[in-house]
Amino acid sequence: MEDRLQKILSHAGFGSRRACEDLITAGRVTVNGQVAILGSKADIQHDQIKLDGKLIRPPENFIYIALYKPRGVLSAVSSPDPRQTVVDLVPVKEHLFPVGRLDVDSEGLILLTNDGDLANQITHPRYEHEKEYRVLLARHPDERQLNGWRHGIVLRDGHRTSPVMVNVESQSGKGAWVRVIMKEGHKRQIRETCLQIGLPVVSINRVRISNVRIGNLKPGEWRFLTNAEVEGLKEISKSHGKSQKFSSKSNKSS
């Protein structure tokens, strides 16, 4: 059965569908010897699909890993320079990729997997997987700043952020620790938001992705997700995916 090429690549463990689209547009993917283009379809059971000249096959087993990403480590599969990537920190034979991103100066929980479908669901806002952060600010926020952050602002690139939960946890000298929970992950969203509202960021630590918590992991440490955690992620995707479809049908009928 034919599928869109980015879906096949994602199933095979080469990243989210958006990341796989980039592989195709870069000319790195061929189907039966021909360079593929965005929109190409193929059947992995009958066609020869290659990435960088290497034949791809679906993974035999799905792997799900929680990693504490240290500062200075890239949230990527490969690096253009000598810096480590999150994949370098997890010595398993399977081809893994990070789910979502943390910028190089941030730390905390990141998931690694070869399950492209679940990765796409965790990162897509429609499935409403929460991401929770502890953020150290260089100064105490006032109510105006907090309300702006909570209701959403327009970033410098024109993106309007969705509402988020922001609560001050404690004071820290001239600064403050705040807890942030949001359901989207626009590039450098917390840092860009704080820049817009005048709150310099000292550090960002992600402590939870959906139902998976960082727990007792130390920087650089990792563990396999439990079966309950994996099933929980799938159940959250399933329930919110259904509600979004119902909402779309209701809007069309009205």
C-alpha positions as CSV (number, residue, x, y, z in Angstrom):
1,M,0.0,0.0,0.0
2,E,1.4,3.4,-1.0
3,D,1.9,6.2,1.6
4,R,3.4,9.6,1.5
5,L,7.2,9.4,1.7
6,Q,7.5,11.6,4.8
7,K,5.1,9.2,6.6
8,I,7.1,6.2,5.6
9,L,10.4,7.8,6.7
10,S,8.8,8.8,10.0
11,H,7.5,5.3,10.6
12,A,11.1,4.0,9.9
13,G,12.4,6.1,12.7
14,F,14.0,9.1,10.8
15,G,12.2,11.9,12.7
16,S,8.9,13.7,12.8
17,R,7.1,14.1,9.5
18,R,8.2,17.7,9.2
19,A,11.8,16.6,9.7
20,C,11.4,13.9,7.1
21,E,10.0,16.5,4.6
22,D,13.3,18.4,5.0
23,L,15.2,15.2,4.1
24,I,13.1,14.9,0.9
25,T,13.4,18.5,-0.1
26,A,17.2,18.3,0.5
27,G,17.3,15.6,-2.2
28,R,18.6,12.9,0.1
29,V,15.8,10.4,-0.5
30,T,15.4,8.2,-3.6
31,V,12.7,5.8,-4.7
32,N,13.7,3.1,-7.1
33,G,16.8,5.1,-8.0
34,Q,15.0,8.3,-8.6
35,V,15.4,11.4,-6.4
36,A,12.1,11.9,-4.6
37,I,10.2,15.1,-4.3
38,L,7.8,16.4,-1.7
39,G,4.4,14.7,-2.3
40,S,6.0,11.5,-3.6
41,K,4.3,8.2,-2.6
42,A,5.8,4.7,-2.3
43,D,5.2,1.2,-0.9
44,I,7.9,0.2,1.5
45,Q,7.1,-3.5,0.8
46,H,7.7,-3.2,-2.9
47,D,9.8,-0.1,-3.6
48,Q,13.4,0.5,-2.9
49,I,13.5,3.6,-0.7
50,K,16.9,4.9,0.3
51,L,18.2,7.8,2.5
52,D,21.7,8.9,1.6
53,G,22.1,5.7,-0.4
54,K,21.1,3.4,2.4
55,L,18.0,1.2,2.1
56,I,15.5,1.9,4.8
57,R,13.3,-0.6,6.6
58,P,10.7,-0.1,9.4
59,P,12.1,-0.7,12.9
60,E,11.6,-4.2,14.3
61,N,11.0,-2.8,17.8
62,F,10.0,0.6,19.0
63,I,12.3,2.2,21.6
64,Y,11.2,5.0,24.1
65,I,13.8,6.7,26.2
66,A,13.7,9.6,28.7
67,L,17.0,11.6,28.9
68,Y,18.1,14.5,31.1
69,K,19.7,16.8,28.5
70,P,22.5,18.8,30.0
71,R,23.3,22.4,29.0
72,G,25.5,22.6,25.9
73,V,24.2,19.5,24.3
74,L,22.3,19.8,21.0
75,S,18.8,18.4,20.6
76,A,19.6,16.8,17.3
77,V,20.7,13.5,15.7
78,S,23.9,15.0,14.3
79,S,26.1,18.1,14.9
80,P,27.8,20.4,12.4
81,D,30.6,20.9,15.0
82,P,32.3,19.0,17.8
83,R,29.5,19.5,20.3
84,Q,27.6,16.5,21.6
85,T,24.1,15.7,20.6
86,V,21.4,13.9,22.7
87,V,21.8,10.8,20.6
88,D,25.5,10.7,21.5
89,L,24.5,10.3,25.2
90,V,22.3,7.1,24.6
91,P,24.4,4.2,23.3
92,V,21.8,2.0,21.8
93,K,21.9,0.3,18.3
94,E,18.5,1.6,17.2
95,H,18.3,4.7,15.1
96,L,16.7,7.2,17.5
97,F,15.7,10.9,17.2
98,P,14.7,13.5,19.7
99,V,11.0,14.3,20.3
100,G,10.7,18.1,20.3
101,R,13.6,20.3,21.2
102,L,15.4,22.1,24.0
103,D,17.7,24.9,22.9
104,V,21.4,24.4,23.6
105,D,21.4,26.5,26.7
106,S,18.4,24.8,28.3
107,E,18.3,21.5,30.1
108,G,16.0,18.8,31.3
109,L,13.7,16.1,30.0
110,I,13.7,15.1,26.4
111,L,12.3,12.0,24.8
112,L,14.1,9.8,22.2
113,T,12.4,7.2,20.1
114,N,12.2,5.6,16.7
115,D,8.3,5.7,16.7
116,G,7.6,8.5,14.3
117,D,3.8,8.5,14.7
118,L,3.9,8.9,18.5
119,A,6.7,11.5,18.2
120,N,4.5,13.5,15.8
121,Q,1.6,13.4,18.2
122,I,3.6,14.5,21.2
123,T,5.0,17.6,19.4
124,H,1.8,18.6,17.5
125,P,-0.4,21.1,19.5
126,R,-3.6,19.4,18.4
127,Y,-2.9,16.5,20.7
128,E,-2.4,18.8,23.7
129,H,0.5,17.1,25.4
130,E,1.7,19.4,28.2
131,K,5.3,20.4,28.7
132,E,6.3,21.7,32.1
133,Y,9.3,23.9,32.9
134,R,11.0,25.5,35.9
135,V,12.4,28.8,34.8
136,L,14.7,31.0,36.8
137,L,14.2,34.7,36.0
138,A,16.8,37.4,36.7
139,R,14.2,39.7,38.3
140,H,10.8,39.5,40.0
141,P,7.9,39.5,37.5
142,D,5.0,41.9,38.1
143,E,1.4,41.0,37.5
144,R,1.3,42.8,34.2
145,Q,4.2,40.7,32.9
146,L,2.7,37.5,34.2
147,N,-0.7,38.2,32.7
148,G,0.8,39.0,29.3
149,W,2.7,35.8,29.4
150,R,-0.4,33.8,30.5
151,H,-2.7,35.2,27.8
152,G,-0.1,34.9,24.9
153,I,1.9,37.5,23.0
154,V,3.1,38.1,19.5
155,L,6.7,37.1,19.1
156,R,9.2,38.9,16.9
157,D,8.7,36.3,14.1
158,G,4.9,37.1,14.1
159,H,3.8,33.9,15.9
160,R,1.2,34.5,18.5
161,T,1.7,32.2,21.5
162,S,-1.2,30.2,22.9
163,P,-2.3,30.8,26.6
164,V,0.0,29.1,29.1
165,M,0.0,28.5,32.9
166,V,2.6,30.6,34.7
167,N,3.0,30.6,38.5
168,V,5.7,32.1,40.7
169,E,7.2,29.4,42.9
170,S,9.7,31.2,45.0
171,Q,12.0,34.2,45.2
172,S,15.7,33.7,44.5
173,G,17.7,36.9,45.5
174,K,16.8,39.5,43.0
175,G,15.2,36.9,40.7
176,A,12.4,34.3,40.9
177,W,11.6,30.7,40.0
178,V,8.4,30.3,38.0
179,R,6.7,27.1,36.8
180,V,5.4,27.2,33.2
181,I,3.0,24.7,31.6
182,M,2.2,24.9,27.9
183,K,0.9,22.8,25.1
184,E,2.9,24.1,22.2
185,G,6.6,24.4,21.6
186,H,7.5,27.2,19.2
187,K,11.2,27.7,18.7
188,R,12.8,29.3,21.8
189,Q,9.3,30.2,23.0
190,I,10.0,30.8,26.6
191,R,13.2,32.9,26.0
192,E,11.5,34.9,23.3
193,T,8.4,35.5,25.3
194,C,10.5,36.7,28.3
195,L,12.5,38.9,26.1
196,Q,9.3,40.6,24.8
197,I,7.9,41.2,28.3
198,G,11.2,42.3,29.9
199,L,12.1,39.3,32.0
200,P,15.7,38.1,31.4
201,V,16.0,34.3,31.7
202,V,18.8,32.7,33.7
203,S,18.0,29.1,33.2
204,I,15.3,26.7,31.8
205,N,14.7,23.2,33.0
206,R,12.0,21.0,31.5
207,V,10.7,18.6,34.2
208,R,7.7,16.9,32.4
209,I,6.5,16.0,29.0
210,S,2.8,15.0,29.2
211,N,2.7,12.1,31.7
212,V,6.4,11.5,31.7
213,R,8.4,13.2,34.5
214,I,12.2,13.7,34.8
215,G,12.1,12.1,38.3
216,N,15.6,11.4,39.8
217,L,17.5,11.6,36.5
218,K,20.7,13.6,36.7
219,P,22.2,15.6,33.7
220,G,23.3,13.1,31.1
221,E,21.4,10.1,32.6
222,W,18.7,8.3,30.8
223,R,16.2,5.4,31.2
224,F,13.7,3.5,29.2
225,L,10.1,4.5,29.5
226,T,7.8,2.1,31.4
227,N,5.0,0.4,29.5
228,A,2.5,2.5,31.6
229,E,4.2,5.7,30.4
230,V,4.1,4.7,26.8
231,E,0.5,3.6,27.0
232,G,-0.3,6.9,28.8
233,L,1.2,8.9,26.0
234,K,-0.8,7.0,23.4
235,E,-4.0,7.3,25.3
236,I,-3.6,11.1,25.7
237,S,-3.0,11.4,21.9
238,K,-6.0,9.2,21.2
239,S,-8.4,11.2,23.5
240,H,-7.3,14.6,22.3
241,G,-7.2,13.6,18.7
242,K,-10.8,12.4,18.9
243,S,-11.9,15.6,20.6
244,Q,-10.2,17.7,17.8
245,K,-12.0,15.7,15.1
246,F,-15.3,16.1,16.9
247,S,-14.7,19.8,17.2
248,S,-13.9,20.2,13.5
249,K,-17.1,18.3,12.5
250,S,-19.2,20.4,14.8
251,N,-17.7,23.6,13.3
252,K,-18.4,22.4,9.8
253,S,-22.0,21.5,10.6
254,S,-22.7,24.8,12.2
